[in-house]
Amino acid sequence: MTLDLHLSRSTGLRQTGLPRRATFQRWIETTLRMAKRRGNSEVSIRLVDADEGRTLNRQYRHRDHATNVLSFPVGLEPGISLPLLGDLAICAPVVAREAREQGKPLRDHYAHMTVHGILHLLGHDHENDVDAERMENLERQVLAELGFADPYVER
């Protein structure tokens, strides 16, 4: 399996503590492997500030606030096979705030949001209790493999 990762950030983003490209790469590759994704994959991650996060969330989800991670899966026509998975927009200020509020290390929360977003790109969701449990269990397994604590345990 080969992962082609494109990483960019908002010009207004001055957040410290952002994970490095190689770190995102490792998190994504582990997620893809454990989710049994075969072949090559291409993913773009954009680290955004609160303004860009809010704009994206309002435009695509009709919610007027910045959120931690947005996933934009590639919608390929039937019969077309390309390695494109899609794009993630991770809002750095929201991830930092949530990490503080939840008493988690910032790196742990970035890992969780990355794994969560990649699983959405692979078609997982949490719209009902059964799907949510399945997705959360896979998140726990991937994060444990990466050496992170269960993100759903109250701290």
BADREN-255715 format. One record per residue (C-alpha): residue number from 1; residue in one letter; x, y, z. Coordinates in steps of 0.5 Angstrom, whole numbers, always signed. Each point is the difference from the previous one (the first is absolute). Last residue first. Example, Ala and Ser with C-alpha at 12.3 -4.5 7.8 and 13.67 -1.06 7.14 Angstrom:
BEGIN
ATOM     k   r       x       y       z
ATOM     2   s     +27      -2     +14
ATOM     1   a      -2      -7      +2
***
This chain:
BEGIN
ATOM     k   r       x       y       z
ATOM   155   r     -22     +24     +64
ATOM   154   e      -6      -4      -3
ATOM   153   v      +2      -6      -5
ATOM   152   y      -2      +2      -7
ATOM   151   p      +7      +1      -3
ATOM   150   d      +2      -7      +2
ATOM   149   a      +8      +2      +2
ATOM   148   f      +5      +0      -6
ATOM   147   g      +6      -4      -2
ATOM   146   l      -1      -1      -7
ATOM   145   e      -4      -7      +0
ATOM   144   a      -4      +3      +6
ATOM   143   l      -2      +6      -5
ATOM   142   v      -2      -5      -5
ATOM   141   q      -4      -5      +4
ATOM   140   r      -4      +6      +4
ATOM   139   e      -1      +3      -7
ATOM   138   l      -3      -7      -2
ATOM   137   n      -4      +0      +6
ATOM   136   e      -3      +7      -1
ATOM   135   m      -2      -2      -7
ATOM   134   r      -4      -6      +2
ATOM   133   e      -3      +3      +6
ATOM   132   a      -2      +6      -5
ATOM   131   d      -3      -4      -5
ATOM   130   v      -4      -4      +5
ATOM   129   d      -2      +6      +4
ATOM   128   n      -2      +4      -7
ATOM   127   e      +3      +5      -4
ATOM   126   h      +7      -1      +2
ATOM   125   d      +3      -1      -6
ATOM   124   h      +5      -5      -4
ATOM   123   g      +1      +1      -8
ATOM   122   l      +7      +0      +0
ATOM   121   l      +1      +8      +0
ATOM   120   h      -4      +0      +6
ATOM   119   l      +5      -5      +3
ATOM   118   i      +6      +5      -2
ATOM   117   g      -4      +5      +4
ATOM   116   h      +0      -4      +6
ATOM   115   v      +7      -2      -1
ATOM   114   t      +2      +7      -1
ATOM   113   m      -4      +3      +6
ATOM   112   h      +3      -6      +5
ATOM   111   a      +7      +2      -2
ATOM   110   y      -1      +7      +1
ATOM   109   h      -4      -1      +7
ATOM   108   d      +6      -4      +2
ATOM   107   r      +5      +5      -2
ATOM   106   l      -3      +5      +4
ATOM   105   p      +0      -4      +6
ATOM   104   k      -7      -1      +3
ATOM   103   g      -3      +4      +6
ATOM   102   q      -7      +0      -4
ATOM   101   e      +0      +7      +0
ATOM   100   r      +7      +1      -2
ATOM    99   a      +0      -5      -5
ATOM    98   e      -7      +3      -3
ATOM    97   r      +3      +7      +0
ATOM    96   a      +6      -2      -4
ATOM    95   v      -4      -4      -5
ATOM    94   v      -5      +6      -1
ATOM    93   p      +6      +5      -1
ATOM    92   a      +4      -5      -5
ATOM    91   c      -6      -1      -4
ATOM    90   i      +1      -6      -4
ATOM    89   a      -3      +0      -7
ATOM    88   l      +1      -7      -3
ATOM    87   d      +0      -2      -8
ATOM    86   g      -2      -6      -4
ATOM    85   l      +2      -7      -1
ATOM    84   l      +3      +0      -7
ATOM    83   p      +3      -6      -2
ATOM    82   l      -4      +0      -7
ATOM    81   s      -4      -6      -2
ATOM    80   i      -6      +3      -4
ATOM    79   g      -5      -6      -1
ATOM    78   p      -6      +4      +3
ATOM    77   e      +1      +8      +0
ATOM    76   l      +5      +2      +5
ATOM    75   g      -2      +4      +6
ATOM    74   v      +6      +2      +4
ATOM    73   p      -1      +0      +7
ATOM    72   f      +0      +7      +4
ATOM    71   s      +1      +0      +7
ATOM    70   l      -1      +5      +5
ATOM    69   v      +4      +0      +7
ATOM    68   n      +0      +4      +6
ATOM    67   t      -6      +5      -1
ATOM    66   a      -1      +7      -2
ATOM    65   h      -6      +3      +1
ATOM    64   d      -6      +2      -5
ATOM    63   r      -3      -7      -1
ATOM    62   h      -2      -1      -7
ATOM    61   r      +4      -6      -1
ATOM    60   y      +4      +2      -7
ATOM    59   q      +0      +8      +0
ATOM    58   r      -1      +1      +8
ATOM    57   n      +5      -5      +2
ATOM    56   l      +5      +2      -6
ATOM    55   t      -1      +8      +2
ATOM    54   r      +1      -2      +8
ATOM    53   g      +6      -4      -1
ATOM    52   e      +3      +6      -4
ATOM    51   d      -2      +5      +5
ATOM    50   a      +3      -5      +6
ATOM    49   d      +7      -1      -4
ATOM    48   v      +1      -6      -4
ATOM    47   l      +4      -6      -1
ATOM    46   r      -1      -3      -7
ATOM    45   i      +1      -7      -1
ATOM    44   s      +0      -4      -7
ATOM    43   v      +0      -7      -1
ATOM    42   e      +2      -5      -5
ATOM    41   s      +0      -7      +1
ATOM    40   n      +3      -6      -4
ATOM    39   g      -2      -7      +1
ATOM    38   r      -4      -4      +5
ATOM    37   r      -4      +4      +6
ATOM    36   k      -1      -6      +6
ATOM    35   a      -2      +5      +5
ATOM    34   m      +6      -2      +4
ATOM    33   r      +4      +2      -6
ATOM    32   l      -3      +7      -2
ATOM    31   t      +0      +2      +7
ATOM    30   t      +7      -2      +1
ATOM    29   e      +2      +4      -6
ATOM    28   i      -4      +6      +2
ATOM    27   w      +4      +0      +7
ATOM    26   r      +7      -1      -3
ATOM    25   q      -2      +6      -6
ATOM    24   f      -2      +5      +5
ATOM    23   t      +6      -1      +4
ATOM    22   a      +4      +0      -6
ATOM    21   r      -3      +7      -2
ATOM    20   r      +1      +3      +7
ATOM    19   p      -5      +1      +6
ATOM    18   l      -2      +7      +1
ATOM    17   g      +3      +2      +7
ATOM    16   t      -1      +7      -1
ATOM    15   q      -5      +4      -3
ATOM    14   r      +1      +6      -5
ATOM    13   l      -5      -2      -5
ATOM    12   g      -2      +6      -4
ATOM    11   t      +3      -3      -6
ATOM    10   s      -4      -6      +0
ATOM     9   r      +4      -6      +0
ATOM     8   s      +2      -5      -5
ATOM     7   l      +1      -8      +0
ATOM     6   h      +0      -4      -6
ATOM     5   l      +1      -8      +2
ATOM     4   d      +1      -5      -6
ATOM     3   l      +0      -7      +4
ATOM     2   t      +2      -6      -3
ATOM     1   m      -2      -7      +2
***
